[in-house]
Amino acid sequence: MGKKLSIFDAGFLLMETRETPMHIGMLQLYGLPDDAQADYMEQVYRRMVEVEGICRPFNQKLHSRVPGRLDASWITDPNFDIDYHVRHSALPRPGRVRELLALVSRLHAQRLDPRRPLWETYLIEGLEGNRFAVYNKMHHSMMDGAGGMNLLQSRMATSPDDHFPPPWSSEWNTRLPHKRKKKRAGAGRVGEIPA
């Protein structure tokens, strides 16, 4: 069996309703390179989905013997489908920030499917000013806001010359040193990633 959810994290699942989804979201804007080819966005999308494997916590889904109980655990999803979790979209013209925010608002309003790992990423092209966006959403039981932001930021390039795999790629299992911080009494869950 996988890692059991804490009471705190299970609470987010129990509190969730259709009107009050318990996921967090992050919207990032990027500029296209000056020398971008016509198929640049398709190449970015292919790089996002063509990975050898998926690392934790992105490959973990919830399992509970009795739905709605506090005994849920994180287990590896044997039927993981990257095409479900990473999606490619385009804004309607004229591609203003207004259209981007309307799209992200609709995406954010939809609850995550509890039968799958609780995250989705959208590559959104067609933003005015030669830009594109990436919208990520994760369930709060999977990762808190600060932890999600720290994880994603730690897996982003800081230079156009850097070539990092997507945050969910299992390549990160060999890229990052395995460091385990000792849990201190009373330590918060900021930055905690399910093991």
C-alpha positions in Angstrom: 0.0 0.0 0.0 1.1 3.6 -0.6 1.8 6.5 1.6 -1.3 7.3 3.8 -2.7 10.8 3.6 -2.4 13.0 6.7 -5.6 14.0 8.4 -4.9 17.5 7.2 -4.6 16.5 3.5 -7.6 14.2 3.7 -9.6 17.1 5.1 -9.2 18.9 1.8 -10.8 16.0 0.0 -13.7 15.9 2.5 -14.3 19.6 2.3 -14.4 19.7 -1.5 -17.7 20.4 -3.2 -18.6 21.2 -6.7 -18.8 24.9 -5.7 -15.6 24.8 -3.7 -12.9 22.8 -5.5 -9.8 22.3 -3.3 -7.1 22.7 -6.0 -4.5 25.3 -6.5 -3.4 26.9 -9.8 -0.4 28.7 -11.2 -0.3 30.7 -14.5 3.0 31.4 -16.2 3.5 33.7 -19.2 6.4 33.2 -21.6 7.7 34.9 -24.8 8.4 33.0 -27.9 12.0 33.1 -29.0 12.7 35.6 -31.8 13.8 32.7 -34.1 10.9 30.4 -33.3 9.9 28.1 -36.1 6.2 27.8 -37.2 5.9 24.5 -35.3 7.6 25.8 -32.1 4.5 25.3 -29.9 4.0 21.8 -31.2 7.6 21.0 -30.3 7.2 22.4 -26.8 4.1 20.2 -26.4 5.8 17.1 -27.7 8.7 17.7 -25.2 6.1 17.9 -22.4 4.4 14.6 -23.2 7.2 12.5 -24.7 8.9 11.5 -21.4 10.3 8.1 -20.4 8.4 7.9 -17.2 6.6 10.0 -14.6 8.0 10.7 -11.2 6.3 11.2 -7.8 4.1 12.9 -6.9 2.8 13.3 -10.5 2.3 9.6 -11.0 0.4 9.1 -7.7 -3.4 8.8 -7.3 -5.6 8.3 -4.4 -6.8 4.9 -3.2 -9.3 4.2 -0.5 -11.1 1.1 0.6 -14.2 3.1 1.3 -14.7 6.4 -0.7 -15.1 9.4 1.5 -13.2 7.9 4.4 -10.0 9.3 5.9 -8.0 6.1 5.1 -6.9 7.2 1.6 -3.3 6.5 0.5 -1.2 7.7 -2.5 -0.5 4.8 -4.9 1.2 4.7 -8.3 -1.4 4.9 -11.0 -0.9 1.8 -13.2 -2.9 3.3 -16.0 -1.3 6.8 -16.0 -2.1 8.7 -19.3 0.1 11.7 -19.9 -2.2 13.0 -22.7 -4.9 13.4 -20.1 -2.7 15.4 -17.8 -0.9 17.6 -20.3 -3.1 19.4 -22.8 -2.5 21.8 -25.7 -4.9 24.7 -26.2 -5.1 27.9 -28.2 -6.7 31.2 -27.4 -9.5 32.6 -29.6 -8.4 35.7 -31.4 -7.3 38.4 -30.6 -5.5 36.5 -27.9 -5.6 39.2 -25.3 -4.9 38.6 -21.6 -8.7 38.9 -21.2 -9.2 35.8 -23.3 -6.4 34.0 -21.5 -8.0 34.8 -18.1 -11.4 33.7 -19.3 -10.0 30.3 -20.4 -8.0 29.8 -17.2 -11.1 30.7 -15.2 -13.1 28.0 -16.9 -10.3 25.5 -16.5 -9.8 26.3 -12.8 -13.6 25.9 -12.2 -13.5 22.3 -13.2 -12.7 19.8 -10.4 -9.9 17.3 -10.8 -10.9 13.7 -11.4 -10.3 11.8 -8.2 -9.8 8.5 -10.1 -6.6 9.9 -11.6 -3.5 11.7 -10.3 -4.7 15.1 -9.1 -3.0 17.5 -11.5 -3.3 19.0 -15.0 -1.1 21.2 -17.1 -2.3 23.3 -20.1 0.1 24.7 -22.7 -1.8 27.7 -24.1 -0.7 29.4 -27.3 -2.0 32.4 -29.2 -1.4 35.1 -26.6 -0.8 38.5 -28.1 2.7 40.0 -28.0 4.3 36.8 -29.4 3.7 35.0 -26.0 2.2 31.7 -24.7 1.1 30.5 -21.3 1.3 27.4 -19.1 -1.4 26.9 -16.5 -0.9 24.2 -13.9 -3.4 23.0 -11.3 -2.9 20.5 -8.5 -5.1 19.3 -5.7 -4.3 20.8 -2.3 -4.2 17.3 -0.8 -1.3 16.5 -3.2 0.7 19.6 -2.5 0.2 22.9 -0.9 0.5 26.2 -2.9 4.0 27.1 -1.6 5.2 23.5 -2.1 3.8 23.3 -5.6 5.4 26.6 -6.5 8.8 25.6 -5.0 8.7 22.3 -6.8 7.9 23.8 -10.2 10.3 26.6 -9.8 13.1 24.3 -8.9 12.5 22.4 -12.1 12.5 25.4 -14.5 15.4 26.6 -16.5 16.9 30.0 -15.6 18.6 30.5 -19.0 17.5 29.8 -22.6 20.6 27.6 -22.9 19.3 25.2 -20.1 17.4 22.2 -21.3 15.5 20.7 -18.4 12.9 17.9 -18.6 9.3 18.6 -17.7 8.6 18.7 -13.9 6.9 15.3 -14.0 9.6 13.5 -16.0 11.2 10.6 -14.2 14.5 12.0 -15.4 14.3 14.2 -12.2 14.8 11.0 -10.2 18.5 10.9 -11.4 19.0 14.7 -11.8 18.3 15.7 -8.2 20.3 14.6 -5.2 18.2 12.6 -2.8 18.0 14.7 0.3 15.7 13.9 3.2 15.1 16.6 5.7 14.4 15.5 9.2 11.0 16.3 10.4 10.9 18.7 13.2 8.2 18.7 15.8 5.6 21.3 14.8 7.1 21.7 11.3 4.6 22.9 8.7 3.9 21.2 5.4 5.1 24.0 3.2 7.2 22.4 0.5 6.4 18.9 1.6 6.2 16.5 -1.3 4.5 13.1 -0.9 7.1 10.3 -0.9 
